[in-house]
Amino acid sequence: MNYLAHLLLSYPLPEEMVGNYMTDMLSWQEQQALTGICKRGMLIHRNIDQFTDQHEAVRASSKLLRETQGKYAPVVVDIVYDYLVARHWTDFCDLPLTAFIKEAYAILETFYAMMPDRIQSRTRRMIAGDWLHQYTKVEGLEFVFARLQSRTKYPNLLNEAVTVFLRDYGKHEVYFRQFFPEMMAQIPIWRAAIEDLREAG
């Protein structure tokens, strides 16, 4: 799962959204320093990642991509599943996608002061470039993979990721629709468990 899905899965809780959003960009020490609802967002992010990595439907999607994408296949799945979240948005959120993205950006801007400088800078670039909308169209996916390819240090065929994804689009869509509702059903369970642990501690 990438930015759009992570933000959706913690919506409409602003602090949890920010913690969830920042997790992969935080060092271990920075993660440990989080408190309250923001920390809960980080813990939910970890649960999301673990659940995603272990889910058979996600693994099946990754297998379809492995021949050309190799070790980057799971990364490609994370990104194209955000595209599928956008494609099936009305199944998962009552708020229109454009309105959700506008609100998500506003929430992130509200919490700039608590973000490390590098994450604040990246978030400003994301909002200025409207990255979340990139996941709503094929051309946007191509842009995302081009940006990712320019940052990777190992040889890859990320420039072919969209073509390979679209070749088996129907299968990926079936796998996604098996996976994502199950993921959404887990969120309140994880949230309650985290709160129980926090209160017990």
HUBEL-V904267 format. One record per run of one state. SS is the DSSP state (H for helix, E for strand, - for the rest). FROM is the first residue (numbers start at 0). TO is the last residue. If there is no record, write none. Layout:
{{SS,FROM,TO} {SS,FROM,TO}}
This chain:
{{-,0,1} {H,2,9} {-,10,12} {H,13,24} {-,25,26} {H,27,32} {-,33,34} {H,35,53} {-,54,54} {H,55,86} {-,87,87} {H,88,90} {-,91,95} {H,96,109} {-,110,110} {H,111,113} {-,114,115} {H,116,128} {-,129,129} {H,130,133} {-,134,136} {H,137,150} {-,151,156} {H,157,166} {-,167,167} {H,168,199} {-,200,200}}
